[in-house]
């Protein structure tokens, strides 16, 4: 089963590059939703069956696969924007940087001591690479929606790491963390709608009135 | 009793949500704040034993933060009765609800010993404060809200990966997997050191950005500057301390591993950078609320340096939790009054406050004297403890940089505050219907009296509490 999990992780990494390379917001939102769904399936592949697991999986699938994408889609539609225009850093350089970060995370993960049964799988490098991708999107994109997507990808990276820790994380805490993510994104969606009303665009580079002269 | 601490504010949030009247809501808020303060004081006197399994344990560190948060919240709630009467142009439902949810999550942060739960509660405080920063509903406040939400959420997310790394280090070490602080401290020698080291880096960056340590402080001036004075007081005096408490938990863990020296040095460096940053940006600051935000950056820096120095300075750090929290309440609440009266935050318009608002102006001036570390106020004691400890330990460079920054900050702040309170109001400055009343003056005045009393006399029970807490953070050989 765990080799299938590895295949899925490769898919997660590919989606990172899809989001890095596209300017179409609706497409990015879908890609991140697919990434969330994949992450929802992963626990089923590596952990034995239990009702806890079913609860967590359905929660992930609903929040990451349905609720959050719906929220973001609505924000995009109400602001009437389709594309990320002129990011702070072009698509090709960010793709290249993404590749470099992914390579580095494999190197970094190789240096850390791993449990023997996790040794040959790519949970840790995939987690760190996804985390770095999220960071890259957060820092290089202008649109508020893209920044939320970056935050979601960052959280996905953390989530992949969490898969290794099923015994250490009690269900209440896991559920609490997920709930916080959902509410956080929900609030971000609301703030985005207010930004678009206030500035009639979602361009965060216009948010510059609060600067030290 | 511990459960009541969490449930009571949540109940209050539901009640304030149901109440239709904007005038009644702040009064209900105050009632619940009073109840919370009562429970807090009772818990401090008769502390329940740790819960089974060790998830909830109100120890001395938690008590200090709980006490300072609850006291500050109580006075902010009383203040809201008078303040929100001037803000009836918009509903305060979300404001009152957000404050109470935040109080509940804050109490959770102080009583839990489970790092995962601590994270969940800390992130809840971040999110519940977000709509409050946007209370003024304008372009500037939405910008501040966005920066606050994004930077703090990303920061706290990094802290989560740090916590995950810690959990994995227990799995690699083949000890019982756990995120309970006490289990982690017990097994500290066996934990896998590579993971622990990486965890501490992430935790420091994560909680550091939530606390507003430079260079992760960029959201702070905007959020504090644009939110109402009442919310600013809770952010600068309450949430900062919660993030600091989270760092203290990490510090406790560091003490048990071999990482403590690295962590201490990182704290000293970040703390000094924060103080220098604050000193630079404080100079010629024309917006008095932003000035207070940089003062907050300075004071988290002071706490970080004190923690990093260790030894006697720990006492200073812990006392500063109370001293800084309460003094920030004085400053933000009185600055809220000044803002109301002049309808401006710019020192170009705000002049002659002492003439127009003798009470608020006087309290603001006294608060400035207190926060810059002048005797006989409480921050003087903590800052003096830190400086003397630095020189006793032979870390003269740290001590000197600390003193130089304090000096520059004093001058920078004085150049903004003194012209503001002295002189005459310019002829073109706006006049609103705001007048100092007992409701808006008494809460900051009461906090000021507390800051003064703590500056001249620390009651015995509090002294014992501070000693117990310092003992938890001492380096064991």
Interface residues (C-beta under 8 A of the other chain):
Chain A: X111 X112 X113 X114 X115 X131 X135 X138 X144 X147 X151 X154 X155 X157 X158 X161 X162 X164 X165 X167 X168 X169 X170 X172 X173 X174 X176 X177 X179 X180 X183 X184 X187 X188 X191 X194 X195 X198 X199 X204 X207 X208 X209 X210 X212
Chain B: X114 X116 X117 X119 X120 X123 X124 X126 X127 X130 X131 X134 X138 X139 X140 X142 X143 X144 X145 X146 X147 X149 X150 X153 X154 X157 X160 X161 X164 X165 X167 X168 X170 X171 X172 X177 X178 X179 X192 X194 X195 X198 X221 X222 X225 X226 X281
